Amino acid sequence: MICGLLNRYPMTRDIPAELGFVEMVESCLDSVWSLELLLLLHAWPDRIWTALDIVTELRSSELVVAQSVRCLHAAGFVIAEENGSIRYPPLPPDLAAFVNRLDKEYRARPNQIRRMIVGRSNAKLASFSDAFRLRKPPQ
């Protein structure tokens, strides 16, 4: 899934102001790897990265990095150049404030932020599996 928020709003820059922090986390981050990548780029805003640099820094795989870059690029959080370089762009104030808060919250409560992301995935998986039940469970 590439950033569920994009299903409702074509570009992240058009996200309504009333959308809360939790909804932003759940909608814009498809995995903990995307979170880690966003915070890495945020920590080094002037650096231009290669995919290999990110794989090495995050101790990840090329596939995971490529998926995370696609998600964050679609949401407007990173710029992926044609030559393969990746960088953190200047963000509008509302998105910059979100990333700053995300960084602060993740440092203070990493497990809670991870649960926001992973919990959403588990809920979708449960919903999908429930669609194949032949009988409804007794209530």
Backbone as a ProteinNet text record, in pm:
[ID]
protein_1_A
[PRIMARY]
MICGLLNRYPMTRDIPAELGFVEMVESCLDSVWSLELLLLLHAWPDRIWTALDIVTELRSSELVVAQSVRCLHAAGFVIAEENGSIRYPPLPPDLAAFVNRLDKEYRARPNQIRRMIVGRSNAKLASFSDAFRLRKPPQ
[TERTIARY]
84.1	0	88.1	58.2	134.1	51.3	90.2	32.1	-118.4	-193	-338.2	-403.2	-337.7	-393.6	-412	-329.6	-337.6	-466.1	-532.2	-660.3	-765	-752.9	-849.5	-805.2	-675.7	-622.4	-510.5	-524.2	-427.1	-283.9	-262	-127.1	-125.9	-20.2	-10	-23.7	22.9	16.3	-127.6	-225.1	-365.5	-436.9	-362.9	-423.2	-491.8	-616.5	-686.7	-616	-619.9	-550.7	-604.2	-731.9	-789.7	-745.8	-677.4	-628.2	-525.5	-547.1	-464.3	-334.5	-252.9	-121.6	-132.6	-220.3	-233.5	-277.6	-373	-419.4	-308.1	-225.3	-111.3	-13.7	17.7	109.2	51.4	-75.4	-138.7	-151.5	-172.1	-197.1	-71	27.8	145.7	261.9	258.7	369.5	318.2	364.1	315.4	391.6	503.7	582.5	675.1	729.6	828.1	953.5	981.5	1096	1076.2	954.3	927.1	948.4	906.1	929	1078	1153.7	1298.2	1365.3	1324.1	1381.2	1347.9	1223	1183.9	1264.1	1280.1	1354	1503.5	1557	1697.3	1718.1	1632.6	1646.1	1621.8	1528	1498.8	1620.3	1693.3	1811.5	1926.3	1928.3	2033	1969	1903	1824.3	1905.8	2032.2	2113.4	2187.7	2178.1	2251.3	2171.4	2242.4	2183.6	2227.1	2129	2153.3	2140	2210.8	2185.7	2108.6	2045.3	1973.8	2069.8	2190.9	2289.5	2329.4	2343.1	2372.2	2263.7	2138.7	2026.4	2022	2043.2	2046.5	2152.6	2269.4	2379	2345.8	2294.3	2265.7	2154.9	2049.9	1937.4	1954	2059.3	2081	1956.3	1915.6	1792.4	1822.3	1719.8	1737.8	1700.5	1746.2	1713.3	1563.7	1496	1351.4	1277.2	1311.3	1245.3	1269.4	1390.7	1422.3	1344.9	1339.9	1267	1119.1	1058.5	917.4	895.4	983	970.3	989.2	1085.2	1107.9	983.9	926.6	806	693.3	672.1	565	589.1	708.9	739.5	744	786.9	787.9	644.5	557.9	417.6	349.4	389.8	331.2	396.8	503.4	568.6	675	716.9	817.1	960.3	981.2	1115.5	1111	1226.8	1241.6	1332.1	1281.9	1359.9	1394.9	1521.9	1567.5	1579.7	1581.1	1593.9	1726.7	1830.7	1960.9	1967.8	1856.9	1852.3	1881.6	1918.4	1946.8	1816.3	1826.2	1710.3	1746.9	1653.4	1680.6	1553.4	1573.4	1463.4	1434.9	1312.8	1283.4	1242.4	1247.2	1184.1	1033.4	977.6	836.7	753.7	625.9	536.5	531.1	497.9	501.2	422	305	225.7	292.6	351.9	421.2	552	621.7	745	714	603.9	564.3	530.1	463.3	431.5	558.8	656.1	780	858.6	861.2	928.5	863.4	729.6	659.6	681.7	678.8	702.8	840.3	940.4	1076.3	1079	1017.6	1014.9	939.1	822.5	740.8	810.6	875.5	942.8	1061.3	1130.1	1240.7	1189	1073.2	1017.5	940.9	866.5	779.2	785	898.5	911.8	811.4	785	693.1	551.3	508.7	373.6	360.2	460.7	456.7	459.1	542.7	546.3	411.4	346.6	215.2	110.8	120.6	27	36.2	157.9	180.7	145.7	197.8	177.6	33.6	-26	-163.8	-260.1	-236.1	-320.5	-311	-191.3	-170.7	-242.5	-235.4	-302.5	-453.8	-508.1	-652.3	-696.4	-617.5	-651.4	-643.4	-543.9	-530.7	-649.1	-690.6	-805.7	-932.8	-950.1	-1066.4	-1067	-951.1	-938.9	-972.2	-916.5	-941.4	-1086.9	-1150.3	-1290.9	-1381.3	-1338.5	-1418.7	-1435.1	-1348.1	-1353.7	-1421.1	-1472.1	-1542.4	-1675.5	-1703.4	-1830.3	-1945.3	-1915.2	-2015.6	-1967.9	-2059.3	-2026.5	-2008.2	-1910.8	-1891	-2010.8	-2042.5	-2154.7	-2124.4	-2231.8	-2211.2	-2261.3
-118	0	123.5	216.4	340.1	447.7	481.4	590.1	603.5	538.3	536.7	672.8	773	907.4	956.1	907.9	953.8	909.1	807.6	767	875.2	949.3	1054.2	1190.9	1215.9	1346.1	1325.5	1377.6	1349.1	1387.7	1492.9	1534.8	1566	1527.4	1549.7	1697.8	1783.1	1926.3	1975.8	1895.3	1932.7	1869.8	1811.2	1746.2	1852.3	1828.1	1924.9	1944.2	2065.3	2098.9	2020	1980.8	1911.7	1766.3	1716.3	1579.5	1571.9	1484.5	1478.6	1402.5	1408.6	1345.3	1194.8	1128.7	983	946.2	1020.3	992.2	1011.8	1112	1134.6	1017.7	973	859.2	737.3	708.4	590.2	598.5	717.2	732.9	749.8	815	848.9	752	668.5	575.7	433.6	365.4	230.4	124.1	161.8	64.9	139.8	65.1	123.6	162.7	90.3	126.1	264.4	296.5	430.5	536.8	506.3	596.2	619.3	511.1	522.4	601.3	576.8	648.7	796.6	829.6	970.2	1041.5	979.5	1044.1	1052.8	956.2	964	1084.1	1096.9	1209.1	1342.6	1343.2	1463.8	1506.8	1409.9	1440.3	1497.3	1467.2	1513.5	1583.8	1696.3	1758	1808.1	1834.3	1886.1	1776.6	1654.7	1545.1	1485.8	1450.3	1377.3	1232.3	1142.7	1002.3	917.2	806.6	702.7	592	505.7	393.9	306.1	287.2	206.1	270.5	403.5	473.4	444.3	449.1	427.5	282.6	189.3	47.3	24.3	83.6	67.3	132.5	253.8	328.4	262.8	216.9	155.9	5.7	-50.8	-195.7	-268.2	-226.8	-275.7	-347	-365.5	-425.9	-324.5	-349.9	-260.1	-255.6	-367.9	-373.1	-287.7	-302.6	-226.1	-77.4	-39.6	101.5	154.4	77.8	122.6	143.1	51.2	65.5	188.1	208.9	323.6	454.8	458.4	580	609.9	506.3	528.2	586.2	530.5	578.6	723.2	750.5	886	986.5	944.6	1032.9	1067.3	966.3	989.3	1084.7	1079.3	1166.2	1303.9	1324.1	1455	1475.6	1368.9	1381.7	1367.4	1311.1	1298.3	1330.1	1363.6	1382.4	1270.9	1197.3	1090.9	1138.9	1165.8	1217.7	1104.7	1141.1	1040.9	965.8	1030.1	963.1	868.4	854.2	761.7	825.2	951.3	1016.1	1050.6	1054.6	1077.5	1188.3	1281.2	1388.8	1434.7	1502.9	1557.8	1697.9	1724.9	1855.9	1957.1	2084.9	2182.8	2152.8	2144.4	2109.3	2231.7	2231.7	2336.9	2331.6	2441.7	2446.9	2336.2	2299.5	2197	2060	2026.5	1897.5	1898.1	2010.9	2022.1	2006.5	2066.1	2053.7	1908.7	1839	1698	1615.7	1634.9	1555.9	1589.8	1716.1	1754.2	1686.2	1685.8	1620.8	1470.1	1412.4	1269.1	1231.8	1310.8	1286.9	1293.4	1394.6	1413.1	1298	1264.7	1157.4	1021.8	998	869.7	854.4	962.4	956.7	929.4	987.6	972.6	841.8	800.2	683.4	598.9	536.9	464.9	350.6	276.7	163.4	207.9	317.6	366.7	409.8	475.7	518.1	394.5	297.8	174	103.3	100.2	34.7	105.3	237.2	309.4	257.7	233.8	189.1	41.9	-42	-186.2	-223.3	-155.5	-183.8	-162.5	-60	-33.2	-149	-199.6	-312	-436.2	-461.7	-578.2	-567.4	-447.7	-427.6	-455	-412.7	-437.9	-586.4	-654.3	-797.8	-872.2	-834.8	-898.6	-874.9	-754.9	-723.1	-806.6	-820	-900.4	-1045.7	-1100.3	-1241.5	-1263.5	-1167.1	-1179.6	-1187.7	-1132	-1135.7	-1278.1	-1369.3	-1506.5	-1602.4	-1550	-1635.7	-1680.9	-1807	-1860	-1832	-1832.5	-1803.4	-1688.8	-1610.2	-1503.3	-1564.9	-1515.3	-1570	-1536.5	-1626	-1599	-1477	-1406.6	-1285	-1298.1
0	0	0	-86.8	-88.4	-22.2	96.9	175.1	158.2	242.4	234.5	227.7	279.6	276.9	134.7	43.2	-94.7	-162	-106.8	-162.2	-141.5	-33.3	-4	-52.8	-52.8	-91	-191.1	-312.8	-418	-383.6	-313.2	-276.2	-128	-61.1	82.5	116.7	30.4	58.1	70.7	26.2	34.4	152.9	244.5	360	446.3	483.8	568.4	701.4	752.1	876.8	994.6	990.7	1105.5	1116.8	1016.7	1024.4	1137.4	1232.7	1351.6	1332.9	1435.9	1434	1411	1483.5	1471.6	1330.3	1276.7	1141	1039.2	1060.8	970.5	977.8	1098.5	1114.3	1044.2	1071.4	1013.6	862.1	809.7	666.6	582.8	637	556.9	570.9	670.5	692.6	678.1	574.2	549.3	626.4	686.3	763.1	858.5	952.8	1044	964.6	855.5	770.9	709.9	668.4	614.4	721.6	841.8	955	975.5	981.5	1003.3	890.5	768.4	654.5	661.6	689.6	699.5	806.9	921.7	1030.4	1000.3	926.8	885.1	792.4	692.7	598.9	669	761.9	839.6	923.2	974.4	1056.1	972.6	844.2	753.3	632.7	653.3	545.2	426	443.1	332.8	256.9	303.8	240.7	124.3	19.3	-92.4	-76	-72.1	-43.1	-169	-171.3	-270.1	-198.4	-275.9	-214.1	-134.5	-186.6	-116.2	17.3	18.3	144.6	248.3	204.7	296.9	343.5	251.2	288	395.1	374.4	470.7	603.9	600.2	723.7	805.6	739.8	810.6	831.5	770.4	775.5	726.1	608.8	549.9	418.2	337.1	205.3	97.8	-23.1	-134.3	-157.9	-146.3	-167.5	-65.2	60.3	166.3	147	114	92.1	-28.2	-136	-255.6	-225	-150.2	-113.6	-25.1	69.6	159.8	84.9	-5	-84.3	-168.7	-231.1	-313	-229.1	-111.5	-23.7	17.8	65.9	113.7	0.1	-116.7	-234.1	-274.8	-277.9	-314.5	-217.1	-90.7	11.1	17.6	-59.6	-61.9	43.9	111.2	216.8	168.3	50.2	-5.9	-154.7	-207	-350.7	-400.5	-499.5	-562.8	-703.2	-724.8	-853.7	-955.7	-1083.3	-1189.6	-1182.2	-1130	-1119.7	-1000.4	-927.2	-814.2	-680.4	-678.5	-550	-478.6	-347.4	-262	-164.7	-145.8	-50.8	17.1	125.2	204.5	151.9	106.4	48.9	155.6	121	210.4	213.5	330.2	344.3	381.9	345	393.7	546.2	609.7	757.5	827	775.2	843	837	724	713.5	791.4	789	867.8	1017	1061.5	1202.5	1235.8	1143.4	1164.6	1179.5	1089.8	1095.3	1222.5	1261.3	1386.2	1506.7	1508	1619.4	1615.3	1496.2	1481.2	1536.1	1503.9	1553.1	1705.6	1760.6	1906.3	1974.2	1922	1981.5	1970.2	1857	1836.7	1931.7	1958	2055.5	2196.2	2229.3	2363.7	2381.4	2277.9	2289.5	2162	2132.7	2005.6	1989.2	2096.1	2083.7	2051.3	2107.2	2080.4	1933.8	1881.1	1740.1	1650.5	1682.3	1602.6	1604	1721.1	1730.7	1645.2	1632.2	1545	1401.4	1357.9	1220.1	1205	1291.7	1282.1	1315.1	1409.8	1447.9	1333.6	1256.4	1140.4	1042	1020.2	928.8	978.7	1110.1	1166.9	1153.3	1170	1156.4	1013.1	916.4	776.4	744.8	799.6	777.8	837.8	956.5	1021.1	939.7	890.5	808.4	680.7	618.9	497.1	525.1	632.8	664.4	703	768.5	805.8	683.1	573.1	451.3	399.4	440.5	392.8	491.3	599	695.2	635.5	652.6	600.6	696.5	823.9	925.8	1011.6	1055.4	1148.4	1287.9	1365.8	1500.4	1590.1	1685.2	1777.3	1864	1894.6	1973.8	2112.4
[MASK]
+++++++++++++++++++++++++++++++++++++++++++++++++++++++++++++++++++++++++++++++++++++++++++++++++++++++++++++++++++++++++++++++++++++++++++

